[in-house]
Amino acid sequence: MIRKLLRRVFSGRSSPSAGPQVVPRSKHGLSRDKISSSARRVTTGLQEKGFAAYVVGGAVRDLLLGLEPKDFDIATNATPEQVRSVFRRSRIIGRRFRLVHVMFGEDTVEVSTFRARQGDEQEDQRADEHGRILRDNVFGTQEEDATRRDFTINAMFYDPTTEQILDFCDGLDDLKARRLRMIGDPDQRYREDPVRMLRAVRLSAKLGLKIEADTRAPIKTLAPLLANVPSARLFEEMMKLLFSGHATACLLQLRQEGLHHGLLPMLDVILEQPMGERFVMMALKSTDERVRADKPVSPGFLFAALLWHEVLAAWKLAQEEGLNPLPALFKAMDHVIHVQAEKLSIPRRFGSDMKDIWALQPRFLGRSGRRPYSVLAHPRFRAAYDFLVLRCDSGEVDAEIAEWWDNFQKADEETRKQMLLPDRGPRRRRRRRKPGGANAEPGAAPTESE
C-alpha cells in the first residue's frame, strides 16, 4: 500500500480528486455522426444495461485533428464477461490484456475494461526485471484507466450520447498546442512498455506533433530496452510505422532518436551508403504516396527494398569466396534474413515475397531466347519489375533495362520476338550418360541435348 501511495504522489499524474475536464460539443466541435455506427451501437448497448461506455484513444484524437480513424475502440466499466453477455456476436481475446471483440458484419469493435495503475501487489499484474509489464488485467476506475495510458492526447473519452469529452490529462490542450506529452514519469512509462518510444516517434511524425522535452529526454538512454520486446510485437509496431503514410519522416526521426538499431539492425549501415540511402528513401517515399492515396501496399516489397543493399554486399562477398552468381545470391538472401530475424521477426509470407523479388533481379538481365517469357510468367513479376524500376531510378542500374521490360510486357507476340537480344552466351550441354551408369534407366539409350 505504501509503494502504491508513493507512486501516486511522485508519478506526476493527476490527483484522483481532481476529476476530468468535461468539454461540451460547443467547445470541441465533434459530432456523434463522425463515430461509426458499430461503435455507437456498442456504447448505446452497454449504456442501456447500466454501464459506462466511451469511444477512446486514437479515434477521438484523429477526429479532433480532422483525420479519419482506422478503427474505433471502446472503454467501459463492464468486465469482459459482462460485455460478452450484452452482445451475442462477441468473443473474449488476449492474455496480456483481456479484450472483447464485438462483431457487426465485417466490422469489429474492440472493447476494453477500465484498468488500474500498475501495482506490485496486484496478483494479475506482472513485470519483468526491466519494468516491462507482462500481464495487466487488473480492472480499475475510469480515471485510473486514463492516467495509465501512454500520451495525454490518447487519454480522452468521448460519449456519443451526450457528445461530451472527458479529459483527465489535459490532452485537448496538448492537441491544440501540437504537443506530444507522456502521462506520468516518462522513464518509468518507457520501462513499463519500451514500444512507447517507437509510438512517440510514429505519432510525432504522422500527426506533426513536437515531442515534449521531458517525454523525449530518456529515449536514447532506454533504446536498448527494445531488445526485450517480443519480436512479433516489435514487428507489429514497425508495420504501423512504415505504413503510416509518413514512413520517411518516421525513419529520419528514428535515426535521430537512436532507435533504428532496435528495429532493422542493418539499416544504420545502409543509410551510411550514399546509394543505399537514396534507394531506401525513394522506396519509403513511394510507399508513403501509395498509403496517402489509399492504394494497396506490399510489406514484402518494402522490406525487400530496406534490406536490398545488405543483400548486394553479402552477394558480392559470397562470389569472392568462389560461389557462382546464383548460388551466391541465394546464400546472401538467407544470411540477410537470418540476421534480421534476430531482432525483427518478419513473417514467412513476407520473407517469401522478398526472396522472389530479389531472385528475379539478375534474371532481368537475360533478354534473349525463352528467358524473358519465363520471367514475365512469374507470379511476382510485377513486384520485381517495380523493384527494378526503383533500382534504375536510384542510379543503381541502367534505365534502359527497365524501359526494355516495360515495352516487352506491353508488346504483342510478334513485337516481342523482334525485341529479343541475340544469345551470345555459352551453349549449355548435358553430359552424355553412359550405358548402365548410375543415373541410367535399364535399357535407356544415351542422349545428348544442347
C-alpha positions in Angstrom: 0.0 0.0 0.0 2.9 2.4 0.8 4.5 1.8 -2.5 1.2 2.4 -4.3 0.8 5.7 -2.4 4.3 6.8 -3.3 3.8 6.1 -6.9 0.6 8.2 -7.0 2.4 11.1 -5.2 5.6 11.1 -7.3 4.4 9.9 -10.7 3.3 13.3 -11.9 -0.2 12.0 -12.7 -3.4 13.9 -11.9 -4.8 13.6 -8.4 -7.8 11.3 -8.1 -9.8 14.1 -6.6 -9.3 16.4 -9.5 -11.7 14.7 -11.8 -12.0 15.1 -15.5 -12.5 18.3 -17.5 -15.9 17.9 -19.1 -15.8 19.5 -22.6 -19.2 20.0 -24.4 -19.6 19.8 -28.1 -19.9 23.6 -28.4 -16.1 23.8 -27.4 -14.7 20.7 -29.2 -16.9 20.5 -32.2 -17.0 16.7 -32.5 -20.4 15.3 -33.6 -21.6 11.8 -32.9 -22.2 11.4 -36.6 -18.4 11.1 -37.1 -18.5 7.9 -34.9 -19.0 4.7 -36.8 -22.5 3.1 -36.5 -20.9 0.0 -35.0 -19.1 1.9 -32.3 -22.3 3.9 -31.4 -24.2 0.6 -31.2 -21.7 -0.7 -28.7 -21.7 2.4 -26.4 -25.5 2.5 -26.6 -25.9 -1.2 -25.8 -23.6 -1.0 -22.8 -25.2 2.2 -21.5 -28.7 0.8 -21.8 -27.5 -2.0 -19.5 -26.3 0.5 -16.9 -22.6 0.5 -17.8 -20.4 3.5 -18.7 -19.0 3.3 -22.3 -16.9 5.7 -24.3 -15.0 6.0 -27.6 -11.4 6.4 -26.5 -7.9 6.8 -27.7 -6.7 7.3 -31.3 -10.2 7.7 -32.7 -11.0 10.7 -30.6 -7.6 12.2 -31.3 -7.8 11.7 -35.0 -11.3 13.1 -35.3 -10.3 16.2 -33.4 -7.4 16.7 -35.9 -9.8 16.3 -38.9 -8.5 12.8 -39.8 -10.4 9.6 -40.4 -9.8 6.9 -37.8 -9.0 3.4 -38.9 -11.0 1.9 -36.1 -13.0 2.9 -33.0 -12.0 1.5 -29.6 -14.5 1.5 -26.7 -13.6 1.7 -23.0 -16.1 0.6 -20.3 -16.5 -0.3 -16.6 -18.1 -3.6 -17.7 -15.9 -6.7 -17.3 -15.1 -8.7 -20.4 -17.7 -11.3 -19.3 -20.4 -8.6 -18.9 -19.6 -7.2 -22.3 -19.8 -10.7 -23.7 -23.2 -11.2 -22.2 -24.6 -8.0 -23.8 -23.5 -8.8 -27.3 -24.2 -12.2 -28.8 -21.7 -11.9 -31.6 -18.6 -11.2 -29.5 -15.6 -13.0 -28.1 -13.0 -12.5 -25.4 -9.4 -12.4 -26.6 -5.9 -11.9 -25.2 -3.9 -12.8 -22.2 -1.6 -9.8 -21.5 -4.7 -7.6 -21.9 -8.1 -9.3 -21.9 -10.4 -7.6 -24.5 -13.7 -8.2 -26.2 -14.2 -8.1 -30.0 -17.8 -7.3 -30.9 -18.7 -8.1 -34.5 -21.2 -6.4 -36.7 -21.0 -8.0 -40.2 -17.4 -7.4 -41.4 -16.9 -4.6 -38.8 -15.2 -5.4 -35.5 -15.2 -3.1 -32.5 -12.6 -3.7 -29.7 -13.9 -3.2 -26.1 -11.6 -2.9 -23.1 -12.4 -2.7 -19.4 -11.1 0.3 -17.4 -7.7 -0.8 -15.9 -6.0 0.1 -12.7 -2.5 1.6 -12.5 0.4 -0.9 -12.2 1.0 -2.2 -8.7 3.4 -4.8 -7.4 0.9 -6.2 -5.0 -1.6 -7.0 -7.7 -2.0 -10.7 -8.4 -2.8 -10.4 -12.1 -0.2 -7.7 -12.8 3.4 -8.8 -13.6 6.5 -7.1 -14.8 10.0 -8.3 -15.8 13.3 -7.2 -14.3 13.4 -4.2 -16.6 10.0 -3.0 -15.6 8.2 -4.1 -18.7 4.6 -5.1 -18.0 4.0 -8.7 -18.9 0.4 -9.0 -17.8 -2.1 -6.3 -16.8 -5.6 -7.5 -16.2 -6.4 -5.6 -13.0 -9.6 -3.5 -13.5 -10.0 0.0 -12.1 -11.7 3.3 -12.4 -12.1 5.4 -15.5 -9.6 8.0 -14.1 -7.0 5.2 -13.4 -7.6 3.9 -16.9 -6.9 7.4 -18.3 -3.7 8.0 -16.3 -2.3 4.6 -17.2 -2.5 5.3 -21.0 0.6 6.5 -22.8 0.2 10.0 -24.1 -2.3 12.7 -23.0 -3.8 13.0 -26.5 -4.7 9.3 -26.3 -6.5 9.7 -22.9 -9.7 11.5 -23.9 -13.0 9.8 -23.6 -15.9 10.7 -25.9 -19.5 9.9 -25.1 -21.6 9.7 -28.4 -24.8 10.0 -26.3 -24.0 13.3 -24.7 -21.3 14.4 -27.2 -19.1 15.4 -24.3 -15.4 14.7 -24.0 -14.0 13.7 -20.6 -10.4 14.9 -20.4 -8.4 13.7 -17.4 -4.9 14.7 -18.5 -5.2 18.0 -20.5 -5.0 16.1 -23.7 -7.2 18.6 -25.5 -4.8 21.5 -24.6 -1.8 19.4 -25.8 -3.5 18.6 -29.1 -4.2 22.3 -29.7 -0.6 23.1 -28.9 0.6 20.3 -31.3 2.5 18.7 -28.3 3.1 15.1 -27.6 3.4 14.5 -23.8 3.8 11.4 -21.8 1.4 10.8 -18.9 3.4 10.4 -15.7 7.2 9.8 -15.4 8.5 9.1 -19.0 11.4 7.0 -17.7 9.0 4.7 -15.8 6.4 4.6 -18.6 9.0 3.6 -21.2 10.3 0.8 -18.9 6.8 -0.5 -18.5 6.5 -0.7 -22.3 9.5 0.1 -24.4 7.3 0.2 -27.6 6.1 3.5 -26.4 9.3 5.0 -27.6 8.5 3.9 -31.1 5.0 5.1 -30.8 6.2 8.5 -29.7 8.2 8.8 -32.9 5.4 7.5 -35.1 2.7 9.8 -33.7 5.1 12.8 -33.8 5.9 12.2 -37.5 2.4 11.2 -38.5 0.5 14.0 -36.7 3.1 16.7 -37.0 3.5 17.0 -33.2 6.6 18.1 -31.3 7.7 15.6 -28.6 7.7 17.4 -25.3 11.3 17.8 -23.8 10.7 15.5 -20.7 9.0 12.9 -22.9 11.9 12.9 -25.3 14.8 13.0 -22.8 15.0 9.3 -21.8 14.6 7.8 -25.2 18.2 7.5 -26.3 19.2 6.0 -22.9 16.4 3.5 -22.8 16.6 2.5 -26.5 18.3 -0.8 -25.7 15.2 -2.0 -23.8 13.6 -2.7 -27.2 15.7 -5.8 -27.3 13.5 -7.2 -24.5 10.3 -6.8 -26.6 8.9 -9.9 -28.3 9.8 -9.8 -32.0 6.1 -10.3 -33.1 5.1 -7.2 -31.1 8.0 -5.2 -32.4 7.1 -6.2 -36.0 3.5 -5.1 -35.4 4.7 -1.6 -34.3 7.1 -1.5 -37.2 4.3 -2.2 -39.7 2.3 0.7 -38.2 5.3 3.0 -38.6 6.3 2.0 -42.1 2.7 2.1 -43.4 1.6 5.3 -41.6 1.9 7.3 -44.8 4.8 9.2 -43.1 7.4 6.5 -43.1 10.2 8.8 -44.5 9.7 11.2 -41.6 9.5 8.3 -39.1 12.7 6.8 -40.3 14.6 10.0 -40.1 13.3 10.6 -36.6 14.1 7.0 -35.5 17.7 7.6 -36.6 17.7 11.0 -34.8 16.5 9.4 -31.6 18.9 6.4 -31.8 16.1 3.9 -32.2 16.7 2.4 -35.6 19.3 -0.1 -34.2 16.5 -1.9 -32.4 14.3 -2.3 -35.5 16.3 -3.0 -38.6 19.8 -3.7 -37.2 21.4 -3.2 -40.6 19.5 -0.1 -41.5 22.1 2.3 -40.0 24.7 0.7 -42.2 22.6 1.0 -45.3 21.9 4.7 -44.6 25.6 5.4 -44.4 26.0 4.4 -48.0 25.0 7.2 -50.5 23.5 4.8 -53.0 21.7 2.8 -50.3 20.2 5.8 -48.6 18.9 7.2 -51.8 17.4 3.8 -52.7 15.7 3.4 -49.3 14.4 6.9 -49.2 12.9 6.5 -52.7 11.2 3.3 -51.6 9.8 4.9 -48.5 8.6 8.0 -50.4 6.8 5.7 -52.9 5.1 3.8 -50.1 4.0 7.0 -48.4 2.4 8.2 -51.6 0.5 5.0 -52.1 -0.7 4.9 -48.5 -1.9 8.5 -48.6 -3.6 7.8 -52.0 -5.3 4.8 -50.4 -3.6 2.4 -52.8 -2.6 -1.2 -51.9 0.9 -1.6 -50.5 3.2 -4.6 -50.1 5.1 -5.2 -46.9 7.3 -7.7 -48.6 8.3 -5.2 -51.3 9.2 -2.5 -48.8 11.2 -4.8 -46.6 13.0 -6.1 -49.7 13.9 -2.5 -50.5 15.1 -1.7 -47.0 17.4 -4.7 -47.0 18.5 -4.8 -50.6 21.9 -3.2 -50.3 22.8 -5.6 -47.5 21.9 -8.4 -49.9 24.1 -6.9 -52.5 27.0 -6.7 -50.1 26.6 -10.3 -48.9 26.1 -11.4 -52.6 29.5 -9.8 -53.6 31.2 -11.4 -50.6 29.8 -14.9 -51.4 31.1 -14.6 -55.0 34.5 -13.5 -53.8 34.5 -16.7 -51.8 34.2 -18.7 -55.0 30.5 -19.3 -55.4 28.8 -18.9 -58.8 26.4 -15.8 -59.0 23.1 -17.6 -58.5 24.1 -19.8 -55.5 25.9 -16.8 -54.1 22.7 -14.7 -54.3 20.6 -17.3 -52.5 23.3 -17.6 -49.8 23.2 -13.9 -49.4 19.4 -13.7 -49.1 19.3 -16.4 -46.5 22.1 -14.7 -44.5 20.4 -11.3 -44.5 17.0 -12.6 -43.5 18.6 -14.8 -40.7 20.5 -11.8 -39.3 17.4 -9.7 -39.5 15.2 -12.3 -37.7 17.3 -12.0 -34.6 15.8 -8.6 -33.9 12.7 -8.3 -36.0 10.8 -11.5 -36.9 9.5 -10.9 -40.4 6.6 -13.4 -41.1 7.4 -16.2 -43.5 4.9 -15.0 -46.1 6.7 -11.6 -46.4 10.1 -13.3 -46.4 9.0 -15.5 -49.4 7.9 -12.3 -51.3 11.3 -10.7 -50.5 13.2 -13.6 -51.8 11.2 -13.8 -55.0 11.7 -10.1 -55.7 15.5 -10.4 -55.0 15.9 -13.6 -57.0 14.3 -12.1 -60.1 16.7 -9.1 -60.3 19.6 -10.9 -62.1 17.1 -12.6 -64.4 16.1 -9.2 -65.8 19.5 -9.1 -67.5 18.6 -12.1 -69.6 16.7 -10.8 -72.6 17.3 -13.5 -75.2 15.7 -16.8 -76.0 12.9 -18.0 -73.8 14.2 -16.3 -70.6 12.1 -13.2 -70.8 8.9 -15.2 -71.2 9.6 -17.3 -68.1 10.3 -14.1 -66.1 7.1 -12.5 -67.4 5.1 -15.5 -66.3 6.5 -15.4 -62.7 3.8 -14.7 -60.1 6.0 -12.0 -58.6 6.9 -10.4 -61.9 5.0 -7.1 -61.3 6.6 -6.5 -57.8 10.0 -7.5 -59.1 9.6 -5.2 -62.1 8.6 -2.3 -59.8 11.7 -3.1 -57.7 13.8 -2.9 -60.9 12.4 0.5 -61.8 13.3 1.7 -58.3 16.9 0.5 -58.8 17.0 2.3 -62.2 15.6 5.5 -60.7 18.2 5.4 -57.9 21.0 5.1 -60.5 22.0 1.6 -59.5 21.0 0.0 -62.8 20.9 1.4 -66.4 17.5 2.9 -67.1 17.4 1.2 -70.5 16.8 -2.2 -68.9 13.6 -1.1 -67.1 12.5 0.6 -70.3 13.0 -2.6 -72.3 11.0 -4.6 -69.9 8.2 -2.0 -69.8 7.9 -2.3 -73.6 8.3 -6.0 -73.7 5.4 -6.7 -71.3 3.1 -4.4 -73.2 4.1 -5.6 -76.7 2.3 -8.2 -78.9 3.9 -11.5 -79.6 5.4 -10.5 -82.9 7.0 -7.4 -81.5 8.3 -9.4 -78.5 10.2 -11.7 -80.9 11.8 -8.8 -82.6 12.8 -7.3 -79.3 14.8 -10.3 -78.1 18.5 -9.8 -78.0 21.0 -12.2 -79.7 22.0 -15.0 -77.4 25.8 -14.7 -77.2 26.2 -16.7 -74.0 27.9 -20.2 -73.9 25.6 -23.0 -75.0 24.9 -25.4 -72.2 25.5 -29.1 -72.8 24.4 -32.0 -70.7 26.8 -34.8 -70.1 26.4 -37.9 -72.2 25.0 -40.7 -70.0 27.0 -43.8 -70.0 25.1 -47.0 -70.7 24.3 -48.8 -67.5 25.5 -45.8 -65.5 24.2 -44.9 -62.0 21.7 -42.5 -63.5 20.7 -44.6 -66.5 17.4 -46.5 -66.6 17.5 -50.1 -67.7 17.5 -50.2 -71.5 17.8 -46.5 -71.9 19.9 -45.2 -74.8 22.4 -42.4 -74.3 21.2 -39.0 -75.3 22.7 -35.6 -75.9 21.0 -32.2 -75.9 22.0 -28.6 -76.1 
